[in-house]
């Protein structure tokens, strides 16, 4: 019989980044444990019911992209862990812009930058030479 890790559809990346989870209009701190294209594992100070649909806010992690990303999740499981609770969430209906932001965060955790997030060099003034021509 295969283990849950063997059945995972996407690679997971460990992280200790802080995030925030929105529950009923309130925002609570969450400690990310791992992240994948399909979902997230994080810790919070209270239990979340499986089936709950909510938002998790994550920092992109790079200094050149400051705005956090809010991703819709559905809680799949929740278990007591230490003094809090560990929660597994599945990303729900991510639109292409959110998929790209998630890909950026995953690439940052993997130590890479997806091609779509490499900023092109821009000219400072219209008469400056094109840096791509060099």
N, C-alpha and C positions, 0 to 999 in steps of 0.2 A: 504494500500500500504506500502511496506517495505522501510525503509530508506537505503541509500547507505551503511551505516555501517552494516546493517543486511545482505546485499548481499555479503559482502566481503568474499573471499574464505580463507584468511589467517589472523591470528591475527596481529595487528600492534603494534609497540613499539615506543613510543615517544623518541626523541633524539634531542639534540642541537649540535651534533658534526658537525665539519666543514668537508667539502669535496671539491672536485673539479670536474667541468664538462668541457669536451673537446668539443669545437665548432670550426669546420673548422681549426684545427691545433692549436688553441689558448686554453689556460687553464684559467678558471675563478673560483673564489671561490664560493662555494655553502654552504648554511646552511641547514643541514638536519632537517626536522621536524618530520617525522616518517618513519619507515621502516618495510617491511613485506617480506615474502618469494616471493611474486609476484611482488612487486614494491616499489617505494619510493616517498615521497613527500619532496621537498626541495625548498628553496628560493634562487633566484639569482637577480642581479640588472638589468636584461633586459628580454624581453619576448622571449620565445622559441615557435616555431611553432609546433602544434600537428602533429604527424607523423614523426618528426625529429628523426633520430636514431643517438645516440651518446654514449659516455662512461661517467660514473660517478665513481670517485675515492673516496673510503672511507677508513678511518683508522680502523684497526681491534679493536682498543680500549684497548687491553691488552699489557702490557709492554713486555711480552715474545714473542710476534709476532709483529715485527716492520713494515713489508712490507705492504703498502696499497694494497687494492684490487680494480681492475678496472672492473666494471660491465657494460655490454651493456644494454642500455635502449632505449625504444621508448617513446617519449613524448606523453601522452594521453590528457592532458589538461594543460592550463596555464591561470592564472588569476592575475590581479593586486592585490597586498597586501602591504599596507603601502607604503614604498618608493621603493619597488621592485616588484617581481613577484613570485607567488607560482606556482610550477610545479609538476604535477603528472606524474610519469614515470613507465612504465611496463618493467620488466626485460625480455630480449629477448634471447632465445636460450643459456641458461647457461649450459656450459659443467660441468661434475661432479666435477672437482676441484674447479670451481667457486661456484657451489652449496654448497660445503663443506665450503668454505671461508665465504659465506653469512650466512650459518647456525651458524658458529662461532660468527659472529658479532651479529646475532639475539640472540644467547644464552647469549652473554655478556650483551646486553641491557636488557635481562630478568633476569640477575643475576645468570646464570647457565653456565655450560661448557658441551657441547656435548661430549659424550664418545669418539668419534673419535678424539677429540682435546686434550684429557688428555695425557700429555707427560708421557711415561713410565720412571720409574727410571732407570738410567744407572749406570754401575759400573765405578769407576774412574780408576781402574787398573784391569787387568785380574785376579789377585789373590784375589780381594776383594770378600766378600761373596755376594751372590745374595740378594738384598733387598726384593725381592718378596718371599723369603723362610722364612722370619721372621714372 
